[in-house]
Amino acid sequence: MNIEQKIEDEILPKLTQETCKLLNLKKKDLSELNWQTGESNLDTDFSNLAKKCCESAFKKINEIKELSLKIDITDLKLKFKYKKKNINKKIELKTSKTNTLPGGTKRTLDINQWTICCKRSKKIDEFELKYGRYYLGMKVTDRDLLQDRSPRPQLNFQNFQDPTESPKKEKREETPDWIPHYANAAINRVLNPKDYSWQDDLIKKIIKEVLKNPKKFKDI
């Protein structure tokens, strides 16, 4: 048995779904978590609750006697052990008060990473959980703004899977080159103005400078 392949193809998708299911049943526990101290967002309590749910989920789905699992936080850092072999995996945890979640930077981004998202509220009945591969939630549009560091595409909570849905296991190739994407999006924002950003004025200024002296830029 190829244990690494079995974990990747079967165990990890099912473990993510079952963990999400259990978290979705923990509305009271979620309402009692400490989410923020001052201006700092703290997901430690959520990670600990997710860890407990993940441990329970593993006991439920695991059918391999020699396979064990140790979990560290934050996020869920999974340390599988099969006989003398160690296999490290991860389930990313995301939380937000709206349908828009902050994404990871492109430099460290794995778009096929299994992810559990929690849309939270102070009200006990307004916590909602979804899951799926990271790319399902990626919100890439033709109006994206330029960024001051590595590209960080936002996530849309609604695009992830409900806990009752079977895992979509298909992997996706890496996202397109971000530089042409942001260049085209910037031009589109200027040609089809809707929501204003100071970046639109910057792009207009650049375009005007190029048009004034196109020969100056011909070798760029």
Order of alpha helices (4+ residues) and beta strands (2+ residues): alpha-alpha-alpha-beta-beta-alpha-beta-beta-beta-beta-beta-beta-beta-beta-alpha-alpha
